[in-house]
């Protein structure tokens, strides 16, 4: 295994991590922006108001996208195992 293959493994691992984290991060971002917009409109400046909706949204996103995340991780693992078996 040479340096290019190691870099390829690392790049694939990073992209898999990004794609697996994206649904939860996007859900948290959207809910945070909506709550911030609501706070700006109503001038309610409660810091703890953001946490519960974000936690619920991230949990829901994880439940919804868990099959996709599992398929991504399984595909990456299969790709890694086939590359290892070739050596």
C-alpha positions in Angstrom: 0.0 0.0 0.0 1.5 3.3 -1.0 0.9 6.9 0.0 -1.8 7.6 -2.6 -3.9 4.7 -1.4 -3.7 5.8 2.2 -4.7 9.3 1.1 -7.6 7.8 -0.8 -8.7 5.9 2.3 -8.5 9.1 4.3 -10.5 11.1 1.7 -13.2 8.5 1.5 -13.4 8.3 5.3 -13.8 12.1 5.6 -16.5 12.2 2.9 -18.3 9.3 4.5 -18.2 11.2 7.9 -19.5 14.4 6.2 -22.4 12.6 4.6 -23.3 10.7 7.8 -23.3 13.9 9.9 -25.0 16.1 7.4 -28.7 15.3 8.1 -28.3 15.9 11.9 -26.3 19.1 11.4 -28.7 20.5 8.8 -31.7 19.7 11.0 -30.0 21.5 13.9 -29.1 24.4 11.8 -32.6 24.9 10.4 -34.3 24.6 13.8 -31.7 27.0 15.3 -32.3 29.6 12.5 -36.1 29.3 12.9 -35.9 29.7 16.7 -33.4 32.6 16.3 -35.8 34.3 13.9 -38.7 33.7 16.3 -36.7 35.2 19.1 -35.8 38.2 17.0 -39.4 38.9 16.1 -40.8 38.5 19.6 -37.7 39.9 21.4 -37.7 36.9 23.7 -34.1 36.4 24.7 -34.2 33.1 26.6 -31.0 31.2 26.0 -32.5 27.8 26.9 -35.3 28.1 24.4 -33.1 26.8 21.6 -31.9 23.6 23.2 -35.0 21.4 23.5 -36.3 21.9 19.9 -32.8 21.4 18.5 -32.4 18.1 20.5 -35.8 16.9 19.3 -35.0 17.8 15.6 -31.6 16.2 15.7 -33.1 13.0 17.3 -35.8 12.9 14.6 -33.3 13.4 11.8 -31.2 10.6 13.2 -34.2 8.3 13.3 -35.3 9.2 9.8 -31.9 9.1 8.2 -30.5 6.1 10.2 -31.0 3.6 7.3 -29.2 5.9 4.9 -26.4 6.4 7.3 -26.1 2.6 7.9 -26.0 2.0 4.1 -23.3 4.6 3.7 -21.2 3.1 6.5 -21.8 -0.4 5.1 -20.7 0.7 1.6 -17.6 2.3 3.0 -16.7 -0.7 5.1 -17.3 -3.0 2.1 -15.0 -0.8 0.0 -12.3 -0.9 2.6 -12.5 -4.6 3.1 -12.3 -5.3 -0.6 -9.3 -3.0 -1.0 -7.6 -4.8 1.9 -8.4 -8.2 0.4 -6.7 -7.2 -2.8 -3.3 -6.8 -1.1 
